[in-house]
Amino acid sequence: MMGRTDGDNYTLDDMFVSSAAQKERSGRDEERQRNKAVQETRRLAGQMEKCRHCFDSPELPKHLI
């Protein structure tokens, strides 16, 4: 565990500070992963919309099916 020490002793306050810092880092990592997933979904949706071979795309020449 990382944290401030009082001499060689790891104090109770240090434990709470370390725990809070780990939770904060964990929250930022989760938010970063969530944002990355949203960005990837939007990118794929944009590609699918422009795809000439996908059935849901407005670009598909439906009169040829």
Secondary structure per residue as TSV (DSSP state, phi and psi in degrees):
chain	resnum	aa	ss	phi	psi
A	1	M	-	360.0	137.4
A	2	M	-	-99.3	142.2
A	3	G	-	171.9	172.5
A	4	R	-	-75.0	146.7
A	5	T	-	-122.2	150.1
A	6	D	B	-97.9	89.7
A	7	G	T	73.0	-122.5
A	8	D	T	-101.0	1.8
A	9	N	B	-96.9	135.9
A	10	Y	-	-92.9	112.1
A	11	T	-	-87.1	165.9
A	12	L	H	-62.4	-39.3
A	13	D	H	-60.7	-40.1
A	14	D	H	-62.4	-37.5
A	15	M	H	-63.0	-43.9
A	16	F	H	-67.4	-38.9
A	17	V	H	-63.2	-45.0
A	18	S	H	-63.4	-43.5
A	19	S	H	-62.6	-43.9
A	20	A	H	-65.1	-39.6
A	21	A	H	-65.6	-39.9
A	22	Q	H	-66.2	-40.7
A	23	K	H	-65.3	-38.2
A	24	E	H	-65.8	-43.5
A	25	R	H	-63.3	-41.0
A	26	S	H	-62.2	-42.4
A	27	G	H	-63.4	-40.2
A	28	R	H	-66.8	-39.2
A	29	D	H	-63.8	-42.6
A	30	E	H	-63.5	-41.5
A	31	E	H	-65.4	-40.2
A	32	R	H	-63.6	-42.8
A	33	Q	H	-65.4	-40.5
A	34	R	H	-63.5	-45.4
A	35	N	H	-63.7	-37.5
A	36	K	H	-65.4	-40.9
A	37	A	H	-65.4	-40.9
A	38	V	H	-63.6	-43.5
A	39	Q	H	-62.4	-42.8
A	40	E	H	-65.2	-40.5
A	41	T	H	-62.8	-43.4
A	42	R	H	-64.2	-40.7
A	43	R	H	-63.7	-45.0
A	44	L	H	-66.0	-38.4
A	45	A	H	-63.8	-39.7
A	46	G	H	-64.7	-39.9
A	47	Q	H	-66.8	-41.7
A	48	M	H	-65.1	-34.6
A	49	E	H	-68.2	-32.0
A	50	K	H	-90.9	-6.7
A	51	C	-	-70.5	130.0
A	52	R	S	-81.7	-10.1
A	53	H	S	-109.5	-3.7
A	54	C	-	-88.8	136.4
A	55	F	T	-67.1	-28.7
A	56	D	T	-83.9	-5.0
A	57	S	-	-81.2	139.7
A	58	P	T	-70.7	-14.7
A	59	E	T	-78.1	-17.0
A	60	L	S	-68.8	125.5
A	61	P	-	-72.9	90.6
A	62	K	G	-68.0	-21.1
A	63	H	G	-71.8	-12.4
A	64	L	G	-94.7	-2.4
A	65	I	-	-86.4	360.0
